[in-house]
Amino acid sequence: MKLKTYNLFPAFFSFIIDNKIRSLAENMEKNVEIMGVKSGMRVLEAGCGSGFVTPALSKAVGKEGFVIAADIQKKMIEKAKRKRGYLQNV
């Protein structure tokens, strides 16, 4: 079965959702804390996109936990993987 991807947020627009201005306006570390993510947890980030939330999740779970970041768009995963170089538990 072929997945129709024309309704998805295009990867070439990922700069809109993953930028410095959004980082200043939205405290993802606080949001992750509100979600209840704690050190040692195993977290699935479904629909990670370009990985805007991934670093905050990685920091929250610490060395004892890990994050699985998944997306259905190959190009979004490629963008998220660029951040993974410094995220050892993703």
C-alpha angles and dihedrals in degrees: 000000000000116000116230107227102176092097094056126100103267114248091224088066093053090110086074094063098031109053143115095255091058089047089056094045098042122047102211093181089058091046091052090050090052088051088060098244109161139182113286096023125133109227131191113206102197112195095015093170110187091345104262093149096034098087092052091049091047092052093046096052092046127193094317094055135052142208127223108204113196134177134163094227114083093205092054090051089051090053092048091049090060087066092046092076090083096032106081097179099054 
